[in-house]
Amino acid sequence: MQKTLLLLAIISALTAGCFNLATPPSQISGAYTSEVRYQNYTCEQLSAELSSLARRENQLVVAQEQRRQTSMIQAFWIGYGNGDGIEAAELANVRGEKEAVRKAIDMKGCGTQRTVASRKSPAQSTGPLRPEIKRDLETIEQWRAAGILTEQEAEDLRQQALHP
């Protein structure tokens, strides 16, 4: 009976160390943000905003991971972690804003076949790429670099831009 109580006490102490750990960044979802905020942005402004938000999201993921590691060490030694801080709340906000920007991009049709297909083929023009096609290719590259598009999606959009 004493061994059972001792074992139960040890298990309880070890389990208590898991209380109030910081949330893993992958489990932090975006807070709702309306896409109406971005309705007056141009496609270029939306792309720049999305790139900026992606960079900030990466910084916050690193900060949240560091907080989580610190919390785990504290929980091991003290039995209680330090929980989520401002990083988790800001990460949720940034992810919500990214989703709102993506919705605004979809609503405007930025960089999609709808806007690209309305243009003439670059083969019909001579010389360097027309500015609007060059802008689309730059936007696609920014989205790929920000992790919004996979390499395959980016390649598909490049082909659509170059060969409507």
C-alpha positions as CSV (number, residue, x, y, z in Angstrom):
1,M,0.0,0.0,0.0
2,Q,2.8,2.4,0.8
3,K,4.6,1.6,-2.4
4,T,1.4,2.4,-4.3
5,L,0.9,5.7,-2.6
6,L,4.6,6.6,-3.2
7,L,4.3,5.7,-6.9
8,L,1.1,7.7,-7.1
9,A,2.8,10.7,-5.5
10,I,5.8,10.5,-7.9
11,I,3.5,10.3,-10.9
12,S,1.5,13.2,-9.6
13,A,4.6,15.3,-9.1
14,L,5.9,14.5,-12.6
15,T,2.5,15.2,-14.2
16,A,2.2,18.5,-12.2
17,G,5.4,19.6,-14.0
18,C,3.4,19.7,-17.2
19,F,1.0,22.4,-15.9
20,N,1.1,25.8,-17.6
21,L,3.5,25.0,-20.4
22,A,3.6,27.4,-23.3
23,T,1.6,26.4,-26.3
24,P,3.5,25.0,-29.3
25,P,3.4,27.5,-32.1
26,S,1.8,24.9,-34.4
27,Q,-1.3,24.9,-32.2
28,I,-1.8,28.6,-32.1
29,S,-4.5,29.5,-34.6
30,G,-5.2,32.9,-36.1
31,A,-7.5,35.4,-34.5
32,Y,-10.3,36.7,-36.6
33,T,-9.5,39.8,-38.6
34,S,-11.8,41.2,-41.3
35,E,-10.5,41.4,-44.8
36,V,-12.5,44.7,-45.2
37,R,-9.5,46.4,-43.6
38,Y,-7.5,45.5,-46.7
39,Q,-10.1,46.2,-49.4
40,N,-8.6,49.5,-50.6
41,Y,-5.1,48.0,-50.9
42,T,-3.6,47.4,-54.3
43,C,-2.3,44.0,-55.3
44,E,1.3,45.3,-54.7
45,Q,0.4,46.6,-51.3
46,L,-1.3,43.3,-50.4
47,S,1.8,41.4,-51.5
48,A,4.0,43.6,-49.4
49,E,1.8,43.3,-46.4
50,L,1.7,39.6,-46.7
51,S,5.4,39.4,-46.9
52,S,5.8,41.6,-43.9
53,L,3.3,39.5,-41.9
54,A,5.1,36.3,-42.9
55,R,8.4,37.6,-41.6
56,R,6.8,38.7,-38.4
57,E,5.1,35.3,-38.0
58,N,8.5,33.6,-38.4
59,Q,10.0,35.8,-35.7
60,L,7.1,35.1,-33.3
61,V,7.3,31.3,-33.9
62,V,10.9,31.4,-32.9
63,A,10.1,33.5,-29.8
64,Q,7.2,31.2,-28.8
65,E,9.5,28.1,-29.2
66,Q,12.1,29.8,-26.9
67,R,9.4,30.5,-24.4
68,R,8.2,26.9,-24.6
69,Q,11.7,25.6,-24.0
70,T,12.1,27.9,-21.0
71,S,8.7,26.9,-19.7
72,M,9.6,23.2,-19.9
73,I,12.9,23.7,-18.0
74,Q,11.1,25.7,-15.3
75,A,8.4,23.1,-15.1
76,F,11.0,20.4,-14.6
77,W,12.8,22.3,-11.7
78,I,9.9,24.1,-10.1
79,G,6.9,22.0,-11.2
80,Y,5.1,24.8,-12.9
81,G,5.8,26.4,-16.3
82,N,5.6,30.0,-17.2
83,G,2.8,29.6,-19.8
84,D,2.0,31.7,-22.8
85,G,3.0,35.4,-23.0
86,I,2.6,38.2,-25.4
87,E,4.3,36.1,-28.2
88,A,1.3,33.7,-28.4
89,A,-1.3,36.5,-28.5
90,E,0.6,38.4,-31.2
91,L,1.2,35.2,-33.2
92,A,-2.5,34.6,-33.2
93,N,-3.1,38.2,-34.4
94,V,-0.5,38.0,-37.1
95,R,-1.9,34.7,-38.4
96,G,-5.4,36.2,-38.4
97,E,-4.1,39.2,-40.4
98,K,-2.4,36.9,-42.9
99,E,-5.6,35.1,-43.5
100,A,-7.5,38.4,-44.0
101,V,-4.8,39.6,-46.5
102,R,-5.2,36.2,-48.4
103,K,-8.9,36.7,-48.5
104,A,-8.5,40.2,-49.8
105,I,-6.0,38.9,-52.4
106,D,-8.6,36.3,-53.5
107,M,-11.3,38.9,-53.7
108,K,-9.2,41.1,-55.9
109,G,-7.9,38.2,-58.0
110,C,-4.3,39.4,-57.6
111,G,-1.8,37.2,-59.5
112,T,-4.5,34.7,-60.5
113,Q,-5.4,33.4,-63.9
114,R,-8.3,35.9,-64.0
115,T,-6.0,38.9,-64.0
116,V,-3.2,37.3,-66.0
117,A,-5.5,35.8,-68.7
118,S,-6.9,39.2,-69.5
119,R,-3.5,40.3,-70.9
120,K,-1.8,39.6,-74.2
121,S,0.7,36.8,-74.5
122,P,4.3,38.0,-74.0
123,A,5.1,36.2,-77.2
124,Q,3.0,38.9,-79.0
125,S,5.3,41.6,-77.8
126,T,8.9,42.1,-78.6
127,G,11.6,43.0,-76.2
128,P,11.6,42.6,-72.4
129,L,8.6,41.5,-70.3
130,R,5.8,43.9,-70.0
131,P,5.7,45.7,-66.6
132,E,2.4,44.0,-65.5
133,I,3.8,40.5,-66.2
134,K,7.1,41.3,-64.5
135,R,5.1,42.5,-61.5
136,D,3.1,39.3,-61.4
137,L,6.3,37.2,-61.5
138,E,7.8,39.3,-58.7
139,T,4.6,38.8,-56.6
140,I,4.7,35.1,-57.2
141,E,8.3,34.9,-56.1
142,Q,7.5,37.0,-52.9
143,W,4.6,34.6,-52.1
144,R,6.8,31.6,-52.6
145,A,9.6,33.1,-50.5
146,A,7.1,33.9,-47.7
147,G,5.9,30.3,-47.8
148,I,2.4,31.2,-49.1
149,L,2.9,29.1,-52.2
150,T,4.7,25.8,-52.7
151,E,7.4,25.6,-55.4
152,Q,4.9,23.7,-57.6
153,E,2.1,26.3,-57.2
154,A,4.6,29.1,-57.9
155,E,5.8,27.4,-61.1
156,D,2.2,26.9,-62.2
157,L,1.4,30.5,-61.7
158,R,4.6,31.6,-63.5
159,Q,3.5,29.5,-66.5
160,Q,0.1,31.1,-66.4
161,A,1.6,34.5,-66.3
162,L,4.0,33.8,-69.2
163,H,1.6,31.8,-71.3
164,P,-2.0,32.9,-70.7
